[in-house]
Amino acid sequence: MARRREKKHRTGTIPTDSFSDIAFLLIIYFLVATSLVKLQSISADLPSGEKAEQAQAEKTPIVNLRGGQVFFNDKPVELAELEERLAALELAAKEPEKRVVMLETAKGTSYDAYFQALAAISASGGVVALVEEEK
Amino acid sequence: MPVPTASMGDIAFLLIIFFLVCSEVSKDAADIQVTLPSSERVEKNKAAAAARVAIDQAGQIYFDGAKVENAKDVEWGVRALLANTVVDDQRHVLFRCDAAVAKETFEPVLKAIAEGGGIIDAVGDKKEPGK
């Protein structure tokens, strides 16, 4: 009896059994590789150009940073006292043009000190205006 | 009773697409060395940043992860990005600066961001009350 040689029919299908394994491995890679960075910040909308010059012309509260010391209207204060004094001005309830607080810094002032003053002014609802140095 | 697993691959790929769409590629260069100042007054960012400006401990200025020469480049970059903005929520510029950087370096950058029309979000670490 002759053996019938049966032709092996090759099917053109791609084996998909391991697709889900590959997909889950990719998910695990993205989960491990991504980092959820939560940034915390202080928002400050500084007046620019003509608005900055207007803010300087009017009588506004001024915060000075010089020699590692904080001055509020030319009186030395601690940071906590500065926050109290700014809170007492009730800047948040005022019109935008009356909420300006001038911030003047001496040469060499570190960003850390600047940031603390910026935080205190922004927390009280004030709008920070940078004092231009007289050239 | 065997659990049908035929659709597990579909579910997995949907999850991958979700993560790909939701994740955001960080525009900050990985080698920017910044020690952030800390304050009790910092709050979580609510608005998406239109641009990111950073100053490292050496005083080098970065705009969206790329080094720039001076504050004027920052101003032009911010101005270009914010040219078509309509609402204030689209004008936020993230500002990261090393705590030890001097006023002569960071203040022109802050002014440049303001001149470009940006609202500055100064990034800092949260300080625990009493510390």
Interface residues (C-beta under 8 A of the other chain):
Chain A: T16 F19 S20 A23 F24 L26 I27 F30 L31 T34 V37 K38 L39 Q40 S41 I42 S43 A44 D45 L46 P47 S48 G49 A52 T105 A106 K107 G108 T109 S110 Y111 D112 Y114 F115 Q116 L118 A119 A120 S122 A123 L130
Chain B: T5 M8 G9 A12 F13 L15 I16 F19 L20 S23 S26 P37 S39 E40 R41 V42 E43 K44 N45 I55 D88 H92 L94 F95 C97 D98 A99 A100 V101 A102 K103 E104 F106 E107 L110 K111 I113 A114 E115 G117 I119 I120 D121 A122 V123 G124 D125 K126
